[in-house]
Amino acid sequence: MELILAYLKCFLVGGVLCALGQILIDRTSLTPARILTGYVVAGVVLGALGLYQPLADWAGAGATVPLTGFGSALARGVREAVAEKGWLGVLTGGFTASAAGICAALCFGWFTAALFRPREK
């Protein structure tokens, strides 16, 4: 029963974040790129204020996998690196905390570009 509840919380939070993005696409003149950037910035701001971690602890992957979770990871990485290395951590902390996600995005993007060729319509 506990596992089902964890999956439900994850699905609901992730679903609400995705539904909000879809509403913004449908109801505003914002481009998807601006909405995605807004999600990352919102995650950074909420993470820096310490408000995102309780949601991530409660919802698990439903809050950490979307772009808001990436922004929160950037903020957490910068905070930890500044505490450890001083102001140099502002430049290095975000990359250190999110290196696996950035590397995966670059690798999958490269593999996709190598396997598929775009065609003109």
N, CA and C atoms as a LAMMPS dump frame, in Angstrom:
ITEM: TIMESTEP
0
ITEM: NUMBER OF ATOMS
363
ITEM: BOX BOUNDS ff ff ff
-5.0000000000000000e+02 5.0000000000000000e+02
-5.0000000000000000e+02 5.0000000000000000e+02
-5.0000000000000000e+02 5.0000000000000000e+02
ITEM: ATOMS id mol type element x y z
1 1 1 N 0.825 -1.196 0
2 1 2 C 0 0 0
3 1 3 C 0.869 1.26 0
4 2 1 N 1.993 1.168 0.718
5 2 2 C 2.883 2.324 0.795
6 2 3 C 3.486 2.653 -0.567
7 3 1 N 3.819 1.629 -1.336
8 3 2 C 4.375 1.824 -2.666
9 3 3 C 3.354 2.461 -3.608
10 4 1 N 2.116 2.032 -3.5
11 4 2 C 1.055 2.609 -4.332
12 4 3 C 0.879 4.084 -4.019
13 5 1 N 0.924 4.443 -2.748
14 5 2 C 0.802 5.842 -2.349
15 5 3 C 1.968 6.671 -2.886
16 6 1 N 3.174 6.12 -2.864
17 6 2 C 4.344 6.824 -3.397
18 6 3 C 4.188 7.066 -4.899
19 7 1 N 3.734 6.041 -5.63
20 7 2 C 3.506 6.201 -7.068
21 7 3 C 2.419 7.239 -7.341
22 8 1 N 1.373 7.234 -6.538
23 8 2 C 0.283 8.184 -6.719
24 8 3 C 0.75 9.617 -6.507
25 9 1 N 1.521 9.846 -5.437
26 9 2 C 2.044 11.195 -5.179
27 9 3 C 2.957 11.641 -6.316
28 10 1 N 3.798 10.749 -6.773
29 10 2 C 4.709 11.051 -7.869
30 10 3 C 3.932 11.415 -9.135
31 11 1 N 2.954 10.611 -9.471
32 11 2 C 2.155 10.833 -10.673
33 11 3 C 1.373 12.139 -10.581
34 12 1 N 0.78 12.41 -9.419
35 12 2 C -0.017 13.62 -9.28
36 12 3 C 0.82 14.884 -9.384
37 13 1 N 1.951 14.934 -8.713
38 13 2 C 2.785 16.141 -8.755
39 13 3 C 3.379 16.326 -10.145
40 14 1 N 3.924 15.267 -10.722
41 14 2 C 4.456 15.371 -12.077
42 14 3 C 3.37 15.734 -13.079
43 15 1 N 2.196 15.158 -12.911
44 15 2 C 1.08 15.458 -13.797
45 15 3 C 0.61 16.897 -13.693
46 16 1 N 0.578 17.424 -12.479
47 16 2 C 0.177 18.827 -12.293
48 16 3 C 1.195 19.759 -12.948
49 17 1 N 2.489 19.464 -12.781
50 17 2 C 3.514 20.297 -13.421
51 17 3 C 3.395 20.251 -14.943
52 18 1 N 3.16 19.077 -15.498
53 18 2 C 2.997 18.945 -16.947
54 18 3 C 1.707 19.609 -17.434
55 19 1 N 0.629 19.439 -16.689
56 19 2 C -0.643 20.057 -17.067
57 19 3 C -0.536 21.578 -17.032
58 20 1 N 0.178 22.111 -16.044
59 20 2 C 0.375 23.554 -15.983
60 20 3 C 1.144 24.044 -17.207
61 21 1 N 2.17 23.311 -17.61
62 21 2 C 2.904 23.67 -18.816
63 21 3 C 2.022 23.638 -20.056
64 22 1 N 1.164 22.616 -20.157
65 22 2 C 0.265 22.522 -21.308
66 22 3 C -0.753 23.659 -21.315
67 23 1 N -1.246 24.023 -20.151
68 23 2 C -2.177 25.158 -20.059
69 23 3 C -1.487 26.434 -20.511
70 24 1 N -0.243 26.626 -20.093
71 24 2 C 0.5 27.816 -20.514
72 24 3 C 0.711 27.834 -22.021
73 25 1 N 0.97 26.672 -22.62
74 25 2 C 1.126 26.603 -24.076
75 25 3 C -0.188 26.941 -24.773
76 26 1 N -1.282 26.38 -24.268
77 26 2 C -2.579 26.561 -24.929
78 26 3 C -3.187 27.938 -24.722
79 27 1 N -3.004 28.53 -23.563
80 27 2 C -3.737 29.753 -23.193
81 27 3 C -2.929 31.039 -23.28
82 28 1 N -1.63 30.945 -23.479
83 28 2 C -0.813 32.16 -23.546
84 28 3 C -0.058 32.181 -24.864
85 29 1 N 0.597 33.293 -25.111
86 29 2 C 1.413 33.402 -26.319
87 29 3 C 2.869 33.034 -26.033
88 30 1 N 3.134 32.457 -24.864
89 30 2 C 4.492 32.036 -24.533
90 30 3 C 4.914 30.864 -25.411
91 31 1 N 6.148 30.894 -25.844
92 31 2 C 6.663 29.775 -26.625
93 31 3 C 7.059 28.643 -25.665
94 32 1 N 7.104 27.415 -26.16
95 32 2 C 7.537 26.309 -25.291
96 32 3 C 8.921 26.544 -24.684
97 33 1 N 9.825 27.163 -25.44
98 33 2 C 11.167 27.428 -24.906
99 33 3 C 11.101 28.378 -23.709
100 34 1 N 10.258 29.379 -23.775
101 34 2 C 10.124 30.31 -22.641
102 34 3 C 9.478 29.632 -21.44
103 35 1 N 8.538 28.76 -21.691
104 35 2 C 7.896 28.033 -20.592
105 35 3 C 8.905 27.101 -19.923
106 36 1 N 9.688 26.389 -20.718
107 36 2 C 10.703 25.499 -20.156
108 36 3 C 11.735 26.287 -19.351
109 37 1 N 12.16 27.423 -19.874
110 37 2 C 13.094 28.273 -19.15
111 37 3 C 12.461 28.784 -17.86
112 38 1 N 11.196 29.14 -17.934
113 38 2 C 10.486 29.581 -16.732
114 38 3 C 10.411 28.493 -15.672
115 39 1 N 10.238 27.255 -16.1
116 39 2 C 10.219 26.135 -15.153
117 39 3 C 11.572 25.979 -14.455
118 40 1 N 12.651 26.092 -15.219
119 40 2 C 13.981 25.971 -14.61
120 40 3 C 14.209 27.115 -13.629
121 41 1 N 13.861 28.333 -14.03
122 41 2 C 14.041 29.493 -13.149
123 41 3 C 13.174 29.364 -11.904
124 42 1 N 11.952 28.892 -12.062
125 42 2 C 11.085 28.689 -10.891
126 42 3 C 11.696 27.655 -9.948
127 43 1 N 12.279 26.603 -10.5
128 43 2 C 12.944 25.605 -9.672
129 43 3 C 14.143 26.181 -8.938
130 44 1 N 14.914 27.041 -9.617
131 44 2 C 16.064 27.686 -8.982
132 44 3 C 15.601 28.574 -7.833
133 45 1 N 14.59 29.388 -8.086
134 45 2 C 14.101 30.311 -7.054
135 45 3 C 13.516 29.536 -5.874
136 46 1 N 12.661 28.563 -6.149
137 46 2 C 12.072 27.776 -5.058
138 46 3 C 13.125 26.962 -4.316
139 47 1 N 14.12 26.461 -5.054
140 47 2 C 15.21 25.726 -4.409
141 47 3 C 16.072 26.632 -3.552
142 48 1 N 16.368 27.829 -4.048
143 48 2 C 17.186 28.773 -3.289
144 48 3 C 16.48 29.222 -2.014
145 49 1 N 15.169 29.315 -2.071
146 49 2 C 14.391 29.716 -0.887
147 49 3 C 14.125 28.545 0.06
148 50 1 N 14.509 27.347 -0.353
149 50 2 C 14.297 26.171 0.484
150 50 3 C 12.883 25.63 0.446
151 51 1 N 12.109 26.042 -0.54
152 51 2 C 10.71 25.614 -0.634
153 51 3 C 10.521 24.375 -1.516
154 52 1 N 11.485 24.089 -2.386
155 52 2 C 11.295 22.975 -3.316
156 52 3 C 11.676 21.629 -2.713
157 53 1 N 12.644 21.61 -1.827
158 53 2 C 13.099 20.342 -1.258
159 53 3 C 11.999 19.595 -0.498
160 54 1 N 11.161 20.279 0.299
161 54 2 C 10.068 19.537 0.943
162 54 3 C 9.113 18.886 -0.071
163 55 1 N 8.853 19.571 -1.186
164 55 2 C 8.01 18.977 -2.234
165 55 3 C 8.707 17.773 -2.855
166 56 1 N 10.011 17.884 -3.114
167 56 2 C 10.763 16.773 -3.694
168 56 3 C 10.827 15.592 -2.727
169 57 1 N 10.958 15.87 -1.443
170 57 2 C 10.963 14.783 -0.46
171 57 3 C 9.614 14.08 -0.406
172 58 1 N 8.543 14.834 -0.554
173 58 2 C 7.199 14.255 -0.473
174 58 3 C 6.823 13.529 -1.763
175 59 1 N 7.118 14.132 -2.924
176 59 2 C 6.645 13.592 -4.201
177 59 3 C 7.675 12.743 -4.927
178 60 1 N 8.91 12.752 -4.498
179 60 2 C 9.933 11.947 -5.153
180 60 3 C 10.187 12.38 -6.582
181 61 1 N 10.214 11.414 -7.493
182 61 2 C 10.538 11.685 -8.892
183 61 3 C 9.509 12.591 -9.569
184 62 1 N 8.31 12.678 -9.027
185 62 2 C 7.303 13.578 -9.588
186 62 3 C 7.723 15.032 -9.507
187 63 1 N 8.633 15.345 -8.576
188 63 2 C 9.134 16.709 -8.44
189 63 3 C 10.581 16.852 -8.882
190 64 1 N 11.352 15.782 -8.862
191 64 2 C 12.77 15.904 -9.207
192 64 3 C 13.053 15.711 -10.686
193 65 1 N 12.209 14.981 -11.403
194 65 2 C 12.456 14.72 -12.819
195 65 3 C 12.078 15.905 -13.716
196 66 1 N 10.969 16.619 -13.487
197 66 2 C 10.649 17.763 -14.357
198 66 3 C 11.716 18.862 -14.27
199 67 1 N 11.635 19.825 -15.146
200 67 2 C 12.633 20.885 -15.206
201 67 3 C 12.711 21.712 -13.927
202 68 1 N 11.648 21.781 -13.175
203 68 2 C 11.729 22.482 -11.896
204 68 3 C 12.707 21.779 -10.964
205 69 1 N 12.767 20.474 -11.035
206 69 2 C 13.728 19.714 -10.246
207 69 3 C 15.154 19.973 -10.687
208 70 1 N 15.369 20.157 -11.986
209 70 2 C 16.693 20.506 -12.495
210 70 3 C 17.12 21.863 -11.944
211 71 1 N 16.213 22.821 -11.956
212 71 2 C 16.522 24.141 -11.397
213 71 3 C 16.829 24.068 -9.917
214 72 1 N 16.079 23.265 -9.207
215 72 2 C 16.328 23.087 -7.781
216 72 3 C 17.686 22.456 -7.532
217 73 1 N 18.066 21.493 -8.369
218 73 2 C 19.384 20.861 -8.235
219 73 3 C 20.498 21.871 -8.496
220 74 1 N 20.287 22.763 -9.463
221 74 2 C 21.274 23.812 -9.716
222 74 3 C 21.447 24.704 -8.497
223 75 1 N 20.341 25.126 -7.911
224 75 2 C 20.409 25.997 -6.734
225 75 3 C 21.081 25.287 -5.565
226 76 1 N 20.745 24.026 -5.344
227 76 2 C 21.346 23.267 -4.248
228 76 3 C 22.848 23.098 -4.469
229 77 1 N 23.252 22.818 -5.703
230 77 2 C 24.665 22.658 -6.02
231 77 3 C 25.451 23.933 -5.793
232 78 1 N 24.884 25.055 -6.189
233 78 2 C 25.56 26.338 -5.981
234 78 3 C 25.672 26.634 -4.495
235 79 1 N 24.601 26.396 -3.757
236 79 2 C 24.616 26.661 -2.313
237 79 3 C 25.698 25.832 -1.613
238 80 1 N 25.777 24.551 -1.946
239 80 2 C 26.773 23.677 -1.324
240 80 3 C 28.193 24.052 -1.741
241 81 1 N 28.386 24.386 -3.019
242 81 2 C 29.724 24.74 -3.499
243 81 3 C 30.197 26.068 -2.918
244 82 1 N 29.295 27.016 -2.749
245 82 2 C 29.681 28.291 -2.134
246 82 3 C 30.081 28.065 -0.681
247 83 1 N 29.368 27.205 0.017
248 83 2 C 29.725 26.91 1.408
249 83 3 C 31.082 26.221 1.498
250 84 1 N 31.42 25.424 0.489
251 84 2 C 32.669 24.662 0.51
252 84 3 C 33.85 25.427 -0.079
253 85 1 N 33.638 26.109 -1.223
254 85 2 C 34.745 26.719 -1.964
255 85 3 C 34.716 28.239 -1.992
256 86 1 N 33.715 28.847 -1.399
257 86 2 C 33.588 30.299 -1.478
258 86 3 C 32.888 30.702 -2.768
259 87 1 N 33.186 31.909 -3.211
260 87 2 C 32.472 32.453 -4.371
261 87 3 C 32.783 31.734 -5.674
262 88 1 N 33.848 30.966 -5.738
263 88 2 C 34.116 30.162 -6.923
264 88 3 C 33.001 29.13 -7.131
265 89 1 N 32.351 28.738 -6.047
266 89 2 C 31.259 27.782 -6.122
267 89 3 C 30.068 28.274 -6.919
268 90 1 N 29.933 29.594 -7.073
269 90 2 C 28.84 30.132 -7.89
270 90 3 C 28.988 29.658 -9.33
271 91 1 N 30.225 29.551 -9.786
272 91 2 C 30.48 29.145 -11.169
273 91 3 C 30.499 27.636 -11.36
274 92 1 N 30.877 26.888 -10.325
275 92 2 C 31.065 25.448 -10.485
276 92 3 C 29.959 24.593 -9.879
277 93 1 N 29.261 25.094 -8.889
278 93 2 C 28.304 24.28 -8.14
279 93 3 C 27.155 23.735 -8.948
280 94 1 N 26.578 24.555 -9.815
281 94 2 C 25.448 24.102 -10.624
282 94 3 C 25.827 22.986 -11.573
283 95 1 N 27.01 23.097 -12.169
284 95 2 C 27.468 22.058 -13.092
285 95 3 C 27.784 20.758 -12.359
286 96 1 N 28.378 20.882 -11.202
287 96 2 C 28.718 19.688 -10.431
288 96 3 C 27.46 18.936 -10.008
289 97 1 N 26.463 19.667 -9.537
290 97 2 C 25.239 19.037 -9.038
291 97 3 C 24.407 18.41 -10.148
292 98 1 N 24.492 18.952 -11.341
293 98 2 C 23.636 18.462 -12.424
294 98 3 C 24.438 17.84 -13.561
295 99 1 N 25.675 17.455 -13.302
296 99 2 C 26.546 16.935 -14.355
297 99 3 C 25.972 15.692 -15.032
298 100 1 N 25.392 14.785 -14.264
299 100 2 C 24.858 13.559 -14.863
300 100 3 C 23.715 13.872 -15.827
301 101 1 N 22.822 14.768 -15.446
302 101 2 C 21.707 15.136 -16.319
303 101 3 C 22.162 15.861 -17.565
304 102 1 N 23.12 16.763 -17.411
305 102 2 C 23.645 17.488 -18.566
306 102 3 C 24.354 16.525 -19.508
307 103 1 N 25.161 15.629 -18.966
308 103 2 C 25.878 14.646 -19.786
309 103 3 C 24.899 13.737 -20.525
310 104 1 N 23.867 13.274 -19.833
311 104 2 C 22.88 12.41 -20.48
312 104 3 C 22.168 13.144 -21.615
313 105 1 N 21.798 14.406 -21.397
314 105 2 C 21.122 15.175 -22.44
315 105 3 C 22.024 15.35 -23.66
316 106 1 N 23.287 15.659 -23.429
317 106 2 C 24.219 15.819 -24.547
318 106 3 C 24.438 14.502 -25.292
319 107 1 N 24.629 13.418 -24.553
320 107 2 C 24.869 12.116 -25.202
321 107 3 C 23.656 11.641 -25.984
322 108 1 N 22.471 11.712 -25.38
323 108 2 C 21.27 11.277 -26.093
324 108 3 C 20.99 12.165 -27.299
325 109 1 N 21.251 13.464 -27.171
326 109 2 C 21.093 14.367 -28.311
327 109 3 C 22.038 14.011 -29.442
328 110 1 N 23.29 13.701 -29.106
329 110 2 C 24.267 13.324 -30.125
330 110 3 C 23.875 12.011 -30.799
331 111 1 N 23.505 11.011 -29.998
332 111 2 C 23.102 9.722 -30.574
333 111 3 C 21.881 9.865 -31.473
334 112 1 N 20.926 10.673 -31.054
335 112 2 C 19.731 10.882 -31.872
336 112 3 C 20.092 11.561 -33.185
337 113 1 N 20.959 12.575 -33.105
338 113 2 C 21.39 13.273 -34.329
339 113 3 C 22.176 12.345 -35.237
340 114 1 N 22.946 11.423 -34.666
341 114 2 C 23.73 10.505 -35.488
342 114 3 C 22.859 9.444 -36.147
343 115 1 N 21.782 9.028 -35.486
344 115 2 C 20.927 7.957 -36.018
345 115 3 C 19.885 8.443 -37.012
346 116 1 N 19.392 9.66 -36.834
347 116 2 C 18.293 10.15 -37.659
348 116 3 C 18.727 11.403 -38.415
349 117 1 N 18.294 11.489 -39.642
350 117 2 C 18.602 12.649 -40.475
351 117 3 C 17.315 13.447 -40.695
352 118 1 N 17.345 14.757 -40.465
353 118 2 C 16.143 15.553 -40.686
354 118 3 C 15.845 15.676 -42.185
355 119 1 N 14.569 15.742 -42.506
356 119 2 C 14.135 15.907 -43.885
357 119 3 C 13.337 17.196 -44.012
358 120 1 N 13.451 17.826 -45.135
359 120 2 C 12.639 19.007 -45.372
360 120 3 C 11.23 18.57 -45.737
361 121 1 N 10.273 19.366 -45.327
362 121 2 C 8.867 19.037 -45.628
363 121 3 C 8.43 19.66 -46.912
